[in-house]
Amino acid sequence: MNLVPNEAFWAALDKLIEKSEIVVDRPTGYVHPDYPDFIYRIDYGFLEGTDSSDGEPIDVWIGSDEEKKLIGVFCTVDFDKRDMEVKLLIGCTAEEIDYINHEYNDYDSMKGLLILRD
């Protein structure tokens, strides 16, 4: 049994991204509407015309790497909202990935698991 995402998985995500418009609704410096102490240090948005487990479009973090390639996914569990979501990481550097990891794991109410593309 293959427990690690294979190339077909990543290719499917590449195709989804390619066929979707990336909308940045929370650019770098944006203050979170529900948590005023949280200021986005990386662009955050979604893939227009897609659906995620929360009924909203699929979320994406868009880093500063010029290539803007999909480098991984983050699976999150939010105890307050009682949900689980997948966030795509596009063009994120190692420093940006570290930032995202801390944002999902430094709070008692949320945890995240990073799956990097080989």
C-alpha positions in Angstrom: 0.0 0.0 0.0 1.4 3.4 -1.0 0.8 5.8 2.0 2.8 8.7 0.4 1.0 10.8 -2.2 2.2 9.8 -5.6 2.9 11.7 -8.8 -0.7 11.2 -10.0 -2.0 13.0 -6.9 0.4 16.0 -7.5 -0.5 16.0 -11.2 -4.2 16.2 -10.4 -3.6 19.1 -8.0 -1.4 20.8 -10.7 -4.3 20.5 -13.2 -6.8 21.8 -10.7 -4.6 24.9 -10.1 -3.9 25.3 -13.8 -7.6 25.4 -14.6 -8.6 27.7 -11.7 -8.1 31.3 -11.1 -6.1 32.1 -7.9 -7.8 34.8 -5.9 -5.8 36.6 -3.2 -8.4 37.9 -0.8 -5.9 38.3 2.1 -2.7 39.9 0.8 0.5 40.2 2.8 -0.2 42.7 5.6 -3.9 42.0 5.8 -5.5 41.8 9.3 -7.6 38.7 9.8 -11.3 39.8 10.1 -12.0 37.6 13.1 -8.6 37.7 14.8 -7.2 41.2 14.8 -3.9 40.1 16.3 -3.3 37.9 13.2 -1.6 39.7 10.3 -0.9 37.8 7.2 2.8 37.6 6.3 2.2 35.7 3.1 -0.6 36.1 0.5 -3.6 33.9 1.2 -6.5 33.2 -1.0 -8.5 30.5 -2.8 -9.0 28.7 -6.1 -12.1 30.2 -7.7 -14.8 27.7 -8.7 -13.6 24.9 -6.4 -15.1 23.4 -3.3 -13.5 22.4 0.0 -14.8 20.4 3.0 -16.1 23.7 4.6 -18.2 24.5 1.6 -15.9 27.3 0.6 -13.3 27.3 -2.3 -10.0 25.5 -1.7 -7.6 27.7 0.3 -4.1 28.5 -1.0 -1.0 30.1 0.5 1.0 31.9 -2.2 4.7 32.4 -1.4 7.4 34.6 -2.9 9.1 32.0 -5.1 8.8 33.3 -8.7 8.0 29.8 -10.1 4.7 29.6 -8.3 4.7 25.8 -8.3 2.7 23.6 -5.9 5.2 22.5 -3.3 2.9 20.8 -0.8 -0.4 20.7 1.1 -1.3 21.4 4.7 -4.0 19.4 6.4 -5.5 21.3 9.2 -7.8 20.5 12.1 -9.7 23.3 13.8 -11.2 22.3 17.2 -13.2 25.6 17.5 -14.8 25.2 14.1 -14.8 21.4 14.4 -13.6 21.0 10.9 -10.7 19.8 8.8 -9.4 21.4 5.6 -6.6 21.1 3.1 -4.6 24.2 2.1 -2.4 24.3 -1.0 1.1 25.8 -0.8 2.1 27.5 -4.0 5.6 29.0 -4.5 6.4 29.0 -0.8 10.0 29.2 0.4 11.4 27.2 3.4 11.0 30.3 5.6 7.4 30.8 4.5 6.6 27.1 5.1 8.0 27.5 8.6 5.8 30.5 9.2 2.7 28.6 8.0 3.6 25.6 10.1 3.8 27.7 13.2 0.5 29.4 12.5 -1.3 26.0 12.4 0.5 24.4 15.3 1.3 27.1 17.9 -2.3 27.3 19.1 -4.3 24.8 21.2 -7.4 25.2 19.0 -5.7 24.2 15.7 -3.2 21.7 14.4 -1.7 21.0 11.0 0.2 18.4 9.1 2.5 19.4 6.2 2.9 17.1 3.2 5.7 18.2 1.0 6.0 17.3 -2.7 9.2 15.4 -3.5 
